[in-house]
Amino acid sequence: MCALNAKKTNAQCKTLFDRLVEKGKNKKAAVIAVCNKLLKIVFGVVKNKTTYQDNFIVKSA
């Protein structure tokens, strides 16, 4: 249910969903990909003990 809501409200999830559907994936597979993306976002936020930042950019060395 979170993935269905995220594809409507989260810009990153919306672009991922739209891109996969345009490539020919069925909508159920695209929702599972959005779910996977949400899990990765949540894991990163919890691991780093930070708040979610919509425009976060990773700075590498």
C-alpha positions as CSV (number, residue, x, y, z in Angstrom):
1,M,0.0,0.0,0.0
2,C,2.9,2.3,0.7
3,A,4.3,1.8,-2.8
4,L,0.9,2.8,-4.3
5,N,0.9,6.0,-2.4
6,A,4.5,6.7,-3.1
7,K,4.1,6.5,-6.8
8,K,1.6,9.3,-6.5
9,T,3.4,11.6,-4.1
10,N,7.2,10.9,-4.2
11,A,8.9,12.3,-7.3
12,Q,11.6,9.6,-7.5
13,C,9.1,6.8,-7.2
14,K,6.8,8.4,-9.8
15,T,9.5,8.7,-12.4
16,L,10.7,5.1,-11.7
17,F,7.1,3.8,-12.1
18,D,6.4,5.8,-15.3
19,R,9.8,4.8,-16.8
20,L,9.2,1.1,-16.2
21,V,5.6,1.2,-17.6
22,E,6.8,3.0,-20.7
23,K,9.4,0.3,-21.2
24,G,6.7,-2.3,-21.3
25,K,6.7,-3.7,-17.7
26,N,3.3,-4.5,-16.3
27,K,2.0,-2.3,-13.6
28,K,2.3,-4.9,-10.9
29,A,6.0,-5.3,-11.5
30,A,6.5,-1.6,-11.6
31,V,4.8,-1.2,-8.2
32,I,7.1,-3.9,-6.8
33,A,10.1,-1.9,-8.1
34,V,8.8,1.2,-6.3
35,C,8.4,-0.9,-3.2
36,N,12.0,-2.0,-3.5
37,K,13.1,1.6,-3.9
38,L,11.2,2.6,-0.8
39,L,12.9,-0.1,1.2
40,K,16.3,1.1,0.1
41,I,15.4,4.7,1.0
42,V,14.1,3.6,4.4
43,F,17.2,1.5,5.1
44,G,19.5,4.4,4.2
45,V,17.6,6.8,6.5
46,V,17.6,4.4,9.4
47,K,21.3,3.4,8.9
48,N,22.5,7.0,8.8
49,K,20.1,8.2,11.5
50,T,19.0,11.2,9.4
51,T,15.8,12.6,8.1
52,Y,14.6,12.0,4.5
53,Q,15.9,14.6,2.1
54,D,14.1,14.6,-1.3
55,N,17.0,16.1,-3.2
56,F,19.9,14.2,-1.4
57,I,23.1,14.0,-3.4
58,V,25.8,11.5,-2.4
59,K,29.2,13.1,-2.3
60,S,32.0,10.6,-3.0
61,A,35.7,11.0,-2.5
